Amino acid sequence: MNEMCITVWNIRKSKGMKKMEIKCCKTHVEHGLDVFVAKTESYPILTELSEDEKLSTVCDYCEEPALYLVASS
Ligand SMILES: [Zn+2]
């Protein structure tokens, strides 16, 4: 997790929001889904990032560009 992700997560937590998003590359998409289910106990929605987002987003678990977003519905 990079520093920005942690900051966003802390802001969301402090507001009492349960919404969670995980950005992951193709290697870590299954891991991201597992983490999401474990933390939120809800079913994740997997969406592909737009081309712009892919260029500016890094996987939460490695340094690869993120391809997918795991989020609640
Ligand atoms: Zn990764």
N, CA, C, O and the ligand as a Tripos MOL2 file, in Angstrom:
@<TRIPOS>MOLECULE
protein
  293   291    74     0     0
PROTEIN
NO_CHARGES

@<TRIPOS>ATOM
      1 N           0.8520   -1.2030    0.0000 N.3       1 MET1
      2 CA          0.0000    0.0000    0.0000 C.3       1 MET1
      3 C           0.8830    1.2460    0.0000 C.2       1 MET1
      4 O           1.7940    1.3550    0.8210 O.2       1 MET1
      5 N           0.6300    2.1630   -0.8880 N.am      2 ASN2
      6 CA          1.4140    3.3890   -0.8480 C.3       2 ASN2
      7 C           0.7910    4.3780    0.1320 C.2       2 ASN2
      8 O          -0.2960    4.1530    0.6650 O.2       2 ASN2
      9 N           1.5000    5.4650    0.3530 N.am      3 GLU3
     10 CA          1.0940    6.3960    1.3990 C.3       3 GLU3
     11 C          -0.2660    7.0300    1.1110 C.2       3 GLU3
     12 O          -1.0630    7.2590    2.0210 O.2       3 GLU3
     13 N          -0.5170    7.3070   -0.1670 N.am      4 MET4
     14 CA         -1.7810    7.9460   -0.5260 C.3       4 MET4
     15 C          -2.9570    7.0300   -0.2390 C.2       4 MET4
     16 O          -3.9960    7.4760    0.2490 O.2       4 MET4
     17 N          -2.7930    5.7410   -0.5450 N.am      5 CYS5
     18 CA         -3.8660    4.7810   -0.2910 C.3       5 CYS5
     19 C          -4.1890    4.7340    1.1970 C.2       5 CYS5
     20 O          -5.3530    4.7120    1.5950 O.2       5 CYS5
     21 N          -3.1300    4.7190    2.0120 N.am      6 ILE6
     22 CA         -3.3260    4.6520    3.4580 C.3       6 ILE6
     23 C          -4.0680    5.8980    3.9330 C.2       6 ILE6
     24 O          -4.9510    5.8140    4.7860 O.2       6 ILE6
     25 N          -3.7020    7.0610    3.3720 N.am      7 THR7
     26 CA         -4.3560    8.3070    3.7560 C.3       7 THR7
     27 C          -5.8350    8.2620    3.4130 C.2       7 THR7
     28 O          -6.6810    8.6110    4.2360 O.2       7 THR7
     29 N          -6.1420    7.8310    2.1970 N.am      8 VAL8
     30 CA         -7.5390    7.7510    1.7630 C.3       8 VAL8
     31 C          -8.3100    6.8010    2.6680 C.2       8 VAL8
     32 O          -9.4320    7.0910    3.0860 O.2       8 VAL8
     33 N          -7.6990    5.6760    2.9610 N.am      9 TRP9
     34 CA         -8.3450    4.6600    3.8050 C.3       9 TRP9
     35 C          -8.6270    5.2310    5.1920 C.2       9 TRP9
     36 O          -9.7020    5.0060    5.7480 O.2       9 TRP9
     37 N          -7.6580    5.9780    5.7590 N.am     10 ASN10
     38 CA         -7.8490    6.5540    7.0860 C.3      10 ASN10
     39 C          -8.9490    7.5990    7.0790 C.2      10 ASN10
     40 O          -9.7390    7.6720    8.0200 O.2      10 ASN10
     41 N          -9.0140    8.4150    6.0230 N.am     11 ILE11
     42 CA        -10.0840    9.4090    5.9290 C.3      11 ILE11
     43 C         -11.4360    8.7160    5.8970 C.2      11 ILE11
     44 O         -12.3790    9.1250    6.5760 O.2      11 ILE11
     45 N         -11.5140    7.6660    5.1020 N.am     12 ARG12
     46 CA        -12.7920    6.9470    4.9990 C.3      12 ARG12
     47 C         -13.1680    6.3230    6.3300 C.2      12 ARG12
     48 O         -14.3300    6.3510    6.7340 O.2      12 ARG12
     49 N         -12.1740    5.7580    7.0130 N.am     13 LYS13
     50 CA        -12.4490    5.1310    8.3000 C.3      13 LYS13
     51 C         -12.9260    6.1630    9.3020 C.2      13 LYS13
     52 O         -13.8440    5.9060   10.0810 O.2      13 LYS13
     53 N         -12.2890    7.3500    9.2800 N.am     14 SER14
     54 CA        -12.6360    8.3640   10.2690 C.3      14 SER14
     55 C         -14.0410    8.9040   10.0320 C.2      14 SER14
     56 O         -14.6770    9.4140   10.9540 O.2      14 SER14
     57 N         -14.5160    8.7930    8.8180 N.am     15 LYS15
     58 CA        -15.8870    9.2290    8.5280 C.3      15 LYS15
     59 C         -16.8980    8.1080    8.7830 C.2      15 LYS15
     60 O         -18.1010    8.3000    8.6100 O.2      15 LYS15
     61 N         -16.4160    6.9700    9.1850 N.am     16 GLY16
     62 CA        -17.3020    5.8600    9.4770 C.3      16 GLY16
     63 C         -17.8420    5.1770    8.2340 C.2      16 GLY16
     64 O         -18.8510    4.4730    8.2890 O.2      16 GLY16
     65 N         -17.1680    5.3890    7.1180 N.am     17 MET17
     66 CA        -17.6290    4.7570    5.8880 C.3      17 MET17
     67 C         -17.0560    3.3560    5.7660 C.2      17 MET17
     68 O         -15.9010    3.1100    6.1140 O.2      17 MET17
     69 N         -17.8600    2.4610    5.2790 N.am     18 LYS18
     70 CA        -17.3850    1.1020    5.1060 C.3      18 LYS18
     71 C         -16.9120    0.8470    3.6930 C.2      18 LYS18
     72 O         -16.4100   -0.2300    3.3720 O.2      18 LYS18
     73 N         -17.0800    1.8520    2.8530 N.am     19 LYS19
     74 CA        -16.7010    1.6560    1.4660 C.3      19 LYS19
     75 C         -15.1920    1.4530    1.3450 C.2      19 LYS19
     76 O         -14.4090    2.1420    1.9990 O.2      19 LYS19
     77 N         -14.8030    0.5190    0.5180 N.am     20 MET20
     78 CA        -13.3930    0.1890    0.3900 C.3      20 MET20
     79 C         -13.0900   -0.0800   -1.0720 C.2      20 MET20
     80 O         -13.8930   -0.6620   -1.8010 O.2      20 MET20
     81 N         -11.9230    0.3530   -1.4720 N.am     21 GLU21
     82 CA        -11.5060    0.1210   -2.8450 C.3      21 GLU21
     83 C         -10.0860   -0.4340   -2.8460 C.2      21 GLU21
     84 O          -9.2210    0.0340   -2.1060 O.2      21 GLU21
     85 N          -9.8660   -1.4230   -3.6750 N.am     22 ILE22
     86 CA         -8.5200   -1.9790   -3.8120 C.3      22 ILE22
     87 C          -8.1450   -1.9210   -5.2820 C.2      22 ILE22
     88 O          -8.8890   -2.3930   -6.1410 O.2      22 ILE22
     89 N          -6.9980   -1.3450   -5.5650 N.am     23 LYS23
     90 CA         -6.4910   -1.3290   -6.9370 C.3      23 LYS23
     91 C          -5.4810   -2.4510   -7.0690 C.2      23 LYS23
     92 O          -4.6050   -2.6070   -6.2190 O.2      23 LYS23
     93 N          -5.6010   -3.2320   -8.1310 N.am     24 CYS24
     94 CA         -4.6600   -4.3470   -8.2530 C.3      24 CYS24
     95 C          -4.3050   -4.6360   -9.7060 C.2      24 CYS24
     96 O          -5.0840   -4.4020  -10.6290 O.2      24 CYS24
     97 N          -3.0940   -5.1540   -9.8620 N.am     25 CYS25
     98 CA         -2.6310   -5.5980  -11.1690 C.3      25 CYS25
     99 C          -3.1830   -7.0070  -11.4340 C.2      25 CYS25
    100 O          -3.8650   -7.5830  -10.5860 O.2      25 CYS25
    101 N          -2.8830   -7.5490  -12.6100 N.am     26 LYS26
    102 CA         -3.4670   -8.8520  -12.9330 C.3      26 LYS26
    103 C          -2.9150   -9.9740  -12.0540 C.2      26 LYS26
    104 O          -3.5650  -11.0010  -11.8580 O.2      26 LYS26
    105 N          -1.7050   -9.7650  -11.5290 N.am     27 THR27
    106 CA         -1.1110  -10.7640  -10.6320 C.3      27 THR27
    107 C          -1.8360  -10.8030   -9.2900 C.2      27 THR27
    108 O          -1.9750  -11.8660   -8.6850 O.2      27 THR27
    109 N          -2.2920   -9.6530   -8.8330 N.am     28 HIS28
    110 CA         -2.8200   -9.5470   -7.4760 C.3      28 HIS28
    111 C          -4.3430   -9.4260   -7.4250 C.2      28 HIS28
    112 O          -4.9090   -9.1490   -6.3670 O.2      28 HIS28
    113 N          -5.0020   -9.6330   -8.5540 N.am     29 VAL29
    114 CA         -6.4590   -9.4360   -8.5470 C.3      29 VAL29
    115 C          -7.1440  -10.4400   -7.6190 C.2      29 VAL29
    116 O          -8.0840  -10.0810   -6.9100 O.2      29 VAL29
    117 N          -6.6860  -11.6880   -7.6160 N.am     30 GLU30
    118 CA         -7.3150  -12.6810   -6.7270 C.3      30 GLU30
    119 C          -7.0380  -12.3620   -5.2700 C.2      30 GLU30
    120 O          -7.9080  -12.5070   -4.4120 O.2      30 GLU30
    121 N          -5.8110  -11.9240   -5.0020 N.am     31 HIS31
    122 CA         -5.4600  -11.5300   -3.6380 C.3      31 HIS31
    123 C          -6.3270  -10.3520   -3.1920 C.2      31 HIS31
    124 O          -6.8270  -10.3240   -2.0680 O.2      31 HIS31
    125 N          -6.4950   -9.3900   -4.0860 N.am     32 GLY32
    126 CA         -7.3240   -8.2310   -3.7660 C.3      32 GLY32
    127 C          -8.7520   -8.6210   -3.4380 C.2      32 GLY32
    128 O          -9.3530   -8.0830   -2.5080 O.2      32 GLY32
    129 N          -9.2910   -9.5540   -4.2000 N.am     33 LEU33
    130 CA        -10.6570  -10.0220   -3.9380 C.3      33 LEU33
    131 C         -10.7360  -10.7000   -2.5730 C.2      33 LEU33
    132 O         -11.6800  -10.4800   -1.8160 O.2      33 LEU33
    133 N          -9.7250  -11.5330   -2.2640 N.am     34 ASP34
    134 CA         -9.6990  -12.2230   -0.9710 C.3      34 ASP34
    135 C          -9.6480  -11.2280    0.1820 C.2      34 ASP34
    136 O         -10.3750  -11.3600    1.1660 O.2      34 ASP34
    137 N          -8.7690  -10.2220    0.0430 N.am     35 VAL35
    138 CA         -8.6220   -9.2240    1.0980 C.3      35 VAL35
    139 C          -9.9310   -8.4530    1.2640 C.2      35 VAL35
    140 O         -10.3720   -8.1890    2.3830 O.2      35 VAL35
    141 N         -10.5350   -8.1030    0.1470 N.am     36 PHE36
    142 CA        -11.7850   -7.3430    0.1970 C.3      36 PHE36
    143 C         -12.8630   -8.1100    0.9730 C.2      36 PHE36
    144 O         -13.5220   -7.5610    1.8570 O.2      36 PHE36
    145 N         -13.0240   -9.3760    0.6260 N.am     37 VAL37
    146 CA        -14.0550  -10.1980    1.2800 C.3      37 VAL37
    147 C         -13.7480  -10.3440    2.7660 C.2      37 VAL37
    148 O         -14.6500  -10.2670    3.6010 O.2      37 VAL37
    149 N         -12.4540  -10.5590    3.1020 N.am     38 ALA38
    150 CA        -12.0700  -10.7350    4.5010 C.3      38 ALA38
    151 C         -12.3320   -9.4750    5.3090 C.2      38 ALA38
    152 O         -12.7480   -9.5560    6.4650 O.2      38 ALA38
    153 N         -12.0950   -8.3090    4.7140 N.am     39 LYS39
    154 CA        -12.2050   -7.0590    5.4710 C.3      39 LYS39
    155 C         -13.6280   -6.5270    5.5190 C.2      39 LYS39
    156 O         -14.0460   -5.9600    6.5290 O.2      39 LYS39
    157 N         -14.3650   -6.7020    4.4500 N.am     40 THR40
    158 CA        -15.6910   -6.0810    4.3920 C.3      40 THR40
    159 C         -16.8230   -7.0810    4.5650 C.2      40 THR40
    160 O         -17.9610   -6.6910    4.8260 O.2      40 THR40
    161 N         -16.5200   -8.3750    4.4210 N.am     41 GLU41
    162 CA        -17.5300   -9.4250    4.4980 C.3      41 GLU41
    163 C         -18.6810   -9.1490    3.5420 C.2      41 GLU41
    164 O         -19.8290   -9.5020    3.8100 O.2      41 GLU41
    165 N         -18.3550   -8.5170    2.4330 N.am     42 SER42
    166 CA        -19.3790   -8.3290    1.4070 C.3      42 SER42
    167 C         -18.8080   -8.7280    0.0530 C.2      42 SER42
    168 O         -17.5970   -8.8780   -0.1100 O.2      42 SER42
    169 N         -19.6940   -8.8930   -0.9030 N.am     43 TYR43
    170 CA        -19.2790   -9.3730   -2.2000 C.3      43 TYR43
    171 C         -18.6830   -8.2390   -3.0240 C.2      43 TYR43
    172 O         -19.3400   -7.2130   -3.2070 O.2      43 TYR43
    173 N         -17.4790   -8.3890   -3.5180 N.am     44 PRO44
    174 CA        -16.8370   -7.3040   -4.2630 C.3      44 PRO44
    175 C         -17.2870   -7.2310   -5.7210 C.2      44 PRO44
    176 O         -17.6560   -8.2390   -6.3240 O.2      44 PRO44
    177 N         -17.2480   -6.0480   -6.2590 N.am     45 ILE45
    178 CA        -17.4660   -5.8360   -7.6800 C.3      45 ILE45
    179 C         -16.1050   -5.5470   -8.3110 C.2      45 ILE45
    180 O         -15.3840   -4.6510   -7.8720 O.2      45 ILE45
    181 N         -15.7690   -6.3010   -9.3250 N.am     46 LEU46
    182 CA        -14.4850   -6.1200   -9.9980 C.3      46 LEU46
    183 C         -14.7130   -5.3410  -11.2900 C.2      46 LEU46
    184 O         -15.4580   -5.7770  -12.1670 O.2      46 LEU46
    185 N         -14.0670   -4.1930  -11.3950 N.am     47 THR47
    186 CA        -14.1960   -3.4080  -12.6180 C.3      47 THR47
    187 C         -12.8120   -3.1270  -13.1980 C.2      47 THR47
    188 O         -11.8300   -3.0170  -12.4650 O.2      47 THR47
    189 N         -12.7510   -3.0170  -14.4910 N.am     48 GLU48
    190 CA        -11.4860   -2.6840  -15.1360 C.3      48 GLU48
    191 C         -11.3250   -1.1700  -15.1260 C.2      48 GLU48
    192 O         -12.2730   -0.4300  -15.3920 O.2      48 GLU48
    193 N         -10.1150   -0.7220  -14.8170 N.am     49 LEU49
    194 CA         -9.8510    0.7080  -14.8150 C.3      49 LEU49
    195 C          -9.8520    1.2400  -16.2450 C.2      49 LEU49
    196 O          -9.5740    0.5090  -17.1960 O.2      49 LEU49
    197 N         -10.1680    2.5210  -16.3760 N.am     50 SER50
    198 CA        -10.0690    3.1640  -17.6820 C.3      50 SER50
    199 C          -8.6060    3.2990  -18.0820 C.2      50 SER50
    200 O          -7.7180    3.1550  -17.2410 O.2      50 SER50
    201 N          -8.3500    3.5700  -19.3410 N.am     51 GLU51
    202 CA         -6.9670    3.6840  -19.8230 C.3      51 GLU51
    203 C          -6.2080    4.7650  -19.0540 C.2      51 GLU51
    204 O          -5.0420    4.5730  -18.7090 O.2      51 GLU51
    205 N          -6.8540    5.8920  -18.7850 N.am     52 ASP52
    206 CA         -6.2110    6.9720  -18.0300 C.3      52 ASP52
    207 C          -5.8570    6.5240  -16.6180 C.2      52 ASP52
    208 O          -4.7660    6.7940  -16.1170 O.2      52 ASP52
    209 N          -6.8050    5.8350  -15.9890 N.am     53 GLU53
    210 CA         -6.5750    5.3930  -14.6070 C.3      53 GLU53
    211 C          -5.4590    4.3530  -14.5350 C.2      53 GLU53
    212 O          -4.6730    4.3300  -13.5880 O.2      53 GLU53
    213 N          -5.4050    3.4980  -15.5480 N.am     54 LYS54
    214 CA         -4.3420    2.4900  -15.5700 C.3      54 LYS54
    215 C          -2.9700    3.1470  -15.5730 C.2      54 LYS54
    216 O          -2.0380    2.6630  -14.9290 O.2      54 LYS54
    217 N          -2.8510    4.2560  -16.3050 N.am     55 LEU55
    218 CA         -1.5630    4.9370  -16.4110 C.3      55 LEU55
    219 C          -1.1550    5.6150  -15.1150 C.2      55 LEU55
    220 O           0.0340    5.7750  -14.8400 O.2      55 LEU55
    221 N          -2.1370    6.0140  -14.3200 N.am     56 SER56
    222 CA         -1.8250    6.8110  -13.1290 C.3      56 SER56
    223 C          -2.0150    6.0420  -11.8260 C.2      56 SER56
    224 O          -1.8410    6.6010  -10.7430 O.2      56 SER56
    225 N          -2.3720    4.7580  -11.9250 N.am     57 THR57
    226 CA         -2.6690    3.9930  -10.7210 C.3      57 THR57
    227 C          -1.7030    2.8230  -10.5820 C.2      57 THR57
    228 O          -1.4250    2.1140  -11.5490 O.2      57 THR57
    229 N          -1.2000    2.6340   -9.3790 N.am     58 VAL58
    230 CA         -0.2780    1.5370   -9.0960 C.3      58 VAL58
    231 C          -0.9950    0.5130   -8.2270 C.2      58 VAL58
    232 O          -1.8050    0.8580   -7.3670 O.2      58 VAL58
    233 N          -0.6790   -0.7460   -8.4710 N.am     59 CYS59
    234 CA         -1.2220   -1.8400   -7.6690 C.3      59 CYS59
    235 C          -0.9740   -1.5990   -6.1770 C.2      59 CYS59
    236 O           0.0780   -1.0910   -5.7880 O.2      59 CYS59
    237 N          -1.9640   -1.9730   -5.3400 N.am     60 ASP60
    238 CA         -1.7950   -1.8060   -3.9000 C.3      60 ASP60
    239 C          -0.7760   -2.7870   -3.3220 C.2      60 ASP60
    240 O          -0.3290   -2.6130   -2.1880 O.2      60 ASP60
    241 N          -0.4110   -3.7970   -4.0730 N.am     61 TYR61
    242 CA          0.4390   -4.8600   -3.5110 C.3      61 TYR61
    243 C           1.8070   -4.9790   -4.1710 C.2      61 TYR61
    244 O           2.6630   -5.7190   -3.6870 O.2      61 TYR61
    245 N           2.0230   -4.2570   -5.2760 N.am     62 CYS62
    246 CA          3.3410   -4.2520   -5.8930 C.3      62 CYS62
    247 C           3.4940   -2.9570   -6.6920 C.2      62 CYS62
    248 O           2.6720   -2.0480   -6.5720 O.2      62 CYS62
    249 N           4.5250   -2.8800   -7.4880 N.am     63 GLU63
    250 CA          4.8160   -1.6410   -8.2220 C.3      63 GLU63
    251 C           4.2710   -1.6600   -9.6460 C.2      63 GLU63
    252 O           4.5250   -0.7370  -10.4200 O.2      63 GLU63
    253 N           3.5370   -2.6880   -9.9890 N.am     64 GLU64
    254 CA          2.9900   -2.7870  -11.3330 C.3      64 GLU64
    255 C           1.8220   -1.8050  -11.4970 C.2      64 GLU64
    256 O           1.1790   -1.4310  -10.5160 O.2      64 GLU64
    257 N           1.5500   -1.3900  -12.7430 N.am     65 PRO65
    258 CA          0.3460   -0.5760  -12.9780 C.3      65 PRO65
    259 C          -0.9090   -1.3690  -12.6170 C.2      65 PRO65
    260 O          -1.0030   -2.5560  -12.9310 O.2      65 PRO65
    261 N          -1.8510   -0.7350  -11.9750 N.am     66 ALA66
    262 CA         -3.1030   -1.4150  -11.6150 C.3      66 ALA66
    263 C          -4.0040   -1.5300  -12.8410 C.2      66 ALA66
    264 O          -4.0960   -0.6010  -13.6430 O.2      66 ALA66
    265 N          -4.6560   -2.6570  -12.9770 N.am     67 LEU67
    266 CA         -5.5850   -2.8720  -14.0980 C.3      67 LEU67
    267 C          -7.0310   -2.9410  -13.6190 C.2      67 LEU67
    268 O          -7.9510   -2.6520  -14.3840 O.2      67 LEU67
    269 N          -7.2350   -3.3190  -12.3670 N.am     68 TYR68
    270 CA         -8.5830   -3.5730  -11.8740 C.3      68 TYR68
    271 C          -8.8440   -2.8380  -10.5730 C.2      68 TYR68
    272 O          -7.9330   -2.5550   -9.7960 O.2      68 TYR68
    273 N         -10.1070   -2.5400  -10.3640 N.am     69 LEU69
    274 CA        -10.5550   -1.9320   -9.1240 C.3      69 LEU69
    275 C         -11.5330   -2.8940   -8.4640 C.2      69 LEU69
    276 O         -12.5140   -3.3190   -9.0740 O.2      69 LEU69
    277 N         -11.2530   -3.2280   -7.2210 N.am     70 VAL70
    278 CA        -12.1660   -4.0540   -6.4280 C.3      70 VAL70
    279 C         -12.8940   -3.1170   -5.4760 C.2      70 VAL70
    280 O         -12.2540   -2.4310   -4.6790 O.2      70 VAL70
    281 N         -14.2180   -3.0760   -5.5450 N.am     71 ALA71
    282 CA        -14.9730   -2.1530   -4.7040 C.3      71 ALA71
    283 C         -16.3240   -2.7470   -4.3790 C.2      71 ALA71
    284 O         -16.7640   -3.7130   -5.0020 O.2      71 ALA71
    285 N         -16.9780   -2.1520   -3.3910 N.am     72 SER72
    286 CA        -18.3200   -2.6130   -3.0700 C.3      72 SER72
    287 C         -19.2990   -2.0470   -4.0790 C.2      72 SER72
    288 O         -18.9970   -1.0700   -4.7640 O.2      72 SER72
    289 N         -20.4470   -2.6450   -4.1690 N.am     73 SER73
    290 CA        -21.4280   -2.2380   -5.1740 C.3      73 SER73
    291 C         -22.0140   -0.8660   -4.8500 C.2      73 SER73
    292 O         -22.8580   -0.3640   -5.5910 O.2      73 SER73
    293 ZN          0.3310   -6.2750   -8.0270 Zn       74 ZN74
@<TRIPOS>BOND
     1     1     2 1
     2     2     3 1
     3     3     4 2
     4     3     5 am
     5     5     6 1
     6     6     7 1
     7     7     8 2
     8     7     9 am
     9     9    10 1
    10    10    11 1
    11    11    12 2
    12    11    13 am
    13    13    14 1
    14    14    15 1
    15    15    16 2
    16    15    17 am
    17    17    18 1
    18    18    19 1
    19    19    20 2
    20    19    21 am
    21    21    22 1
    22    22    23 1
    23    23    24 2
    24    23    25 am
    25    25    26 1
    26    26    27 1
    27    27    28 2
    28    27    29 am
    29    29    30 1
    30    30    31 1
    31    31    32 2
    32    31    33 am
    33    33    34 1
    34    34    35 1
    35    35    36 2
    36    35    37 am
    37    37    38 1
    38    38    39 1
    39    39    40 2
    40    39    41 am
    41    41    42 1
    42    42    43 1
    43    43    44 2
    44    43    45 am
    45    45    46 1
    46    46    47 1
    47    47    48 2
    48    47    49 am
    49    49    50 1
    50    50    51 1
    51    51    52 2
    52    51    53 am
    53    53    54 1
    54    54    55 1
    55    55    56 2
    56    55    57 am
    57    57    58 1
    58    58    59 1
    59    59    60 2
    60    59    61 am
    61    61    62 1
    62    62    63 1
    63    63    64 2
    64    63    65 am
    65    65    66 1
    66    66    67 1
    67    67    68 2
    68    67    69 am
    69    69    70 1
    70    70    71 1
    71    71    72 2
    72    71    73 am
    73    73    74 1
    74    74    75 1
    75    75    76 2
    76    75    77 am
    77    77    78 1
    78    78    79 1
    79    79    80 2
    80    79    81 am
    81    81    82 1
    82    82    83 1
    83    83    84 2
    84    83    85 am
    85    85    86 1
    86    86    87 1
    87    87    88 2
    88    87    89 am
    89    89    90 1
    90    90    91 1
    91    91    92 2
    92    91    93 am
    93    93    94 1
    94    94    95 1
    95    95    96 2
    96    95    97 am
    97    97    98 1
    98    98    99 1
    99    99   100 2
   100    99   101 am
   101   101   102 1
   102   102   103 1
   103   103   104 2
   104   103   105 am
   105   105   106 1
   106   106   107 1
   107   107   108 2
   108   107   109 am
   109   109   110 1
   110   110   111 1
   111   111   112 2
   112   111   113 am
   113   113   114 1
   114   114   115 1
   115   115   116 2
   116   115   117 am
   117   117   118 1
   118   118   119 1
   119   119   120 2
   120   119   121 am
   121   121   122 1
   122   122   123 1
   123   123   124 2
   124   123   125 am
   125   125   126 1
   126   126   127 1
   127   127   128 2
   128   127   129 am
   129   129   130 1
   130   130   131 1
   131   131   132 2
   132   131   133 am
   133   133   134 1
   134   134   135 1
   135   135   136 2
   136   135   137 am
   137   137   138 1
   138   138   139 1
   139   139   140 2
   140   139   141 am
   141   141   142 1
   142   142   143 1
   143   143   144 2
   144   143   145 am
   145   145   146 1
   146   146   147 1
   147   147   148 2
   148   147   149 am
   149   149   150 1
   150   150   151 1
   151   151   152 2
   152   151   153 am
   153   153   154 1
   154   154   155 1
   155   155   156 2
   156   155   157 am
   157   157   158 1
   158   158   159 1
   159   159   160 2
   160   159   161 am
   161   161   162 1
   162   162   163 1
   163   163   164 2
   164   163   165 am
   165   165   166 1
   166   166   167 1
   167   167   168 2
   168   167   169 am
   169   169   170 1
   170   170   171 1
   171   171   172 2
   172   171   173 am
   173   173   174 1
   174   174   175 1
   175   175   176 2
   176   175   177 am
   177   177   178 1
   178   178   179 1
   179   179   180 2
   180   179   181 am
   181   181   182 1
   182   182   183 1
   183   183   184 2
   184   183   185 am
   185   185   186 1
   186   186   187 1
   187   187   188 2
   188   187   189 am
   189   189   190 1
   190   190   191 1
   191   191   192 2
   192   191   193 am
   193   193   194 1
   194   194   195 1
   195   195   196 2
   196   195   197 am
   197   197   198 1
   198   198   199 1
   199   199   200 2
   200   199   201 am
   201   201   202 1
   202   202   203 1
   203   203   204 2
   204   203   205 am
   205   205   206 1
   206   206   207 1
   207   207   208 2
   208   207   209 am
   209   209   210 1
   210   210   211 1
   211   211   212 2
   212   211   213 am
   213   213   214 1
   214   214   215 1
   215   215   216 2
   216   215   217 am
   217   217   218 1
   218   218   219 1
   219   219   220 2
   220   219   221 am
   221   221   222 1
   222   222   223 1
   223   223   224 2
   224   223   225 am
   225   225   226 1
   226   226   227 1
   227   227   228 2
   228   227   229 am
   229   229   230 1
   230   230   231 1
   231   231   232 2
   232   231   233 am
   233   233   234 1
   234   234   235 1
   235   235   236 2
   236   235   237 am
   237   237   238 1
   238   238   239 1
   239   239   240 2
   240   239   241 am
   241   241   242 1
   242   242   243 1
   243   243   244 2
   244   243   245 am
   245   245   246 1
   246   246   247 1
   247   247   248 2
   248   247   249 am
   249   249   250 1
   250   250   251 1
   251   251   252 2
   252   251   253 am
   253   253   254 1
   254   254   255 1
   255   255   256 2
   256   255   257 am
   257   257   258 1
   258   258   259 1
   259   259   260 2
   260   259   261 am
   261   261   262 1
   262   262   263 1
   263   263   264 2
   264   263   265 am
   265   265   266 1
   266   266   267 1
   267   267   268 2
   268   267   269 am
   269   269   270 1
   270   270   271 1
   271   271   272 2
   272   271   273 am
   273   273   274 1
   274   274   275 1
   275   275   276 2
   276   275   277 am
   277   277   278 1
   278   278   279 1
   279   279   280 2
   280   279   281 am
   281   281   282 1
   282   282   283 1
   283   283   284 2
   284   283   285 am
   285   285   286 1
   286   286   287 1
   287   287   288 2
   288   287   289 am
   289   289   290 1
   290   290   291 1
   291   291   292 2
@<TRIPOS>SUBSTRUCTURE
     1 MET1         2 RESIDUE 1 A MET
     2 ASN2         6 RESIDUE 1 A ASN
     3 GLU3        10 RESIDUE 1 A GLU
     4 MET4        14 RESIDUE 1 A MET
     5 CYS5        18 RESIDUE 1 A CYS
     6 ILE6        22 RESIDUE 1 A ILE
     7 THR7        26 RESIDUE 1 A THR
     8 VAL8        30 RESIDUE 1 A VAL
     9 TRP9        34 RESIDUE 1 A TRP
    10 ASN10       38 RESIDUE 1 A ASN
    11 ILE11       42 RESIDUE 1 A ILE
    12 ARG12       46 RESIDUE 1 A ARG
    13 LYS13       50 RESIDUE 1 A LYS
    14 SER14       54 RESIDUE 1 A SER
    15 LYS15       58 RESIDUE 1 A LYS
    16 GLY16       62 RESIDUE 1 A GLY
    17 MET17       66 RESIDUE 1 A MET
    18 LYS18       70 RESIDUE 1 A LYS
    19 LYS19       74 RESIDUE 1 A LYS
    20 MET20       78 RESIDUE 1 A MET
    21 GLU21       82 RESIDUE 1 A GLU
    22 ILE22       86 RESIDUE 1 A ILE
    23 LYS23       90 RESIDUE 1 A LYS
    24 CYS24       94 RESIDUE 1 A CYS
    25 CYS25       98 RESIDUE 1 A CYS
    26 LYS26      102 RESIDUE 1 A LYS
    27 THR27      106 RESIDUE 1 A THR
    28 HIS28      110 RESIDUE 1 A HIS
    29 VAL29      114 RESIDUE 1 A VAL
    30 GLU30      118 RESIDUE 1 A GLU
    31 HIS31      122 RESIDUE 1 A HIS
    32 GLY32      126 RESIDUE 1 A GLY
    33 LEU33      130 RESIDUE 1 A LEU
    34 ASP34      134 RESIDUE 1 A ASP
    35 VAL35      138 RESIDUE 1 A VAL
    36 PHE36      142 RESIDUE 1 A PHE
    37 VAL37      146 RESIDUE 1 A VAL
    38 ALA38      150 RESIDUE 1 A ALA
    39 LYS39      154 RESIDUE 1 A LYS
    40 THR40      158 RESIDUE 1 A THR
    41 GLU41      162 RESIDUE 1 A GLU
    42 SER42      166 RESIDUE 1 A SER
    43 TYR43      170 RESIDUE 1 A TYR
    44 PRO44      174 RESIDUE 1 A PRO
    45 ILE45      178 RESIDUE 1 A ILE
    46 LEU46      182 RESIDUE 1 A LEU
    47 THR47      186 RESIDUE 1 A THR
    48 GLU48      190 RESIDUE 1 A GLU
    49 LEU49      194 RESIDUE 1 A LEU
    50 SER50      198 RESIDUE 1 A SER
    51 GLU51      202 RESIDUE 1 A GLU
    52 ASP52      206 RESIDUE 1 A ASP
    53 GLU53      210 RESIDUE 1 A GLU
    54 LYS54      214 RESIDUE 1 A LYS
    55 LEU55      218 RESIDUE 1 A LEU
    56 SER56      222 RESIDUE 1 A SER
    57 THR57      226 RESIDUE 1 A THR
    58 VAL58      230 RESIDUE 1 A VAL
    59 CYS59      234 RESIDUE 1 A CYS
    60 ASP60      238 RESIDUE 1 A ASP
    61 TYR61      242 RESIDUE 1 A TYR
    62 CYS62      246 RESIDUE 1 A CYS
    63 GLU63      250 RESIDUE 1 A GLU
    64 GLU64      254 RESIDUE 1 A GLU
    65 PRO65      258 RESIDUE 1 A PRO
    66 ALA66      262 RESIDUE 1 A ALA
    67 LEU67      266 RESIDUE 1 A LEU
    68 TYR68      270 RESIDUE 1 A TYR
    69 LEU69      274 RESIDUE 1 A LEU
    70 VAL70      278 RESIDUE 1 A VAL
    71 ALA71      282 RESIDUE 1 A ALA
    72 SER72      286 RESIDUE 1 A SER
    73 SER73      290 RESIDUE 1 A SER
    74 ZN74       293 GROUP 0 **** ****
